[in-house]
């Protein structure tokens, strides 16, 4: 009996480690992403940039996935500019099975707050379009037209897997982070993000919280919050892969 259990554990370990996951800290280098002032004392503040929080969180997710024996990589490990094309090239080079892009939300007002998870698909939601405009802002002209065509092709192949991955991760964030930190659950949503389309593989885009909301910004900067969020994402990915492996005859 003991030998059977060890064998099954070994098989599962091989199955999980066979997955290669690319973690993508949004923005970087010249592209700072969203920005906000963090007041830590009376009339004293420092500028907070989305690219920095995204990198910190991505590194933690990378660490947590490593503990689960997945092959994991980062599109950047330092503050440097990485184009959408370069992110896609990295995904292709390492033969990534899954792509996780980490972003921090922002709004013109300070009231919006909460977390949301996106997967690649078409939709007609005007609120989501505002988020798309921010994340796709570097693409114009012919490049934009080509990517629109590519997106339609990729959606057909990845939407089911991406939606399943998004749901698994999002539910774990809600249970492990949302309830503890009293975050508003803004849901799992479809979106046309070219960073997801260009990678040509199942992927999601995380919007962790709002920099523009002062109370939420304090949570985003908290190391314990970031670690708990990273644990939730890693567990969501692991749960998703376990579910996929249930339907793999080769693992029986």
Secondary structure, 3 states (H helix, E strand, C coil): CHHHHHHHHHHHHHHHHCCEEEEEECCECCECCCEEEEEEECCEEEEEEHHHHHHHHHHHHHHHHHHCCCEEEECCCCCCCCCHHHHHHHHHHCCCCEEEEEEEECCCCCCCCCEEEEEECCCCCHHHHHHHHHHCCCCCHHHHHHHHHHHHHHHHHHHHHHHHHHHHHHHHHHHHHHHHHCCCEEEEEEECCHHHHHHCCCEEEEEEEECCCHHHHHHHHCHHHHHHHHHHHHHHHHHHHHHHHCCCHHHC
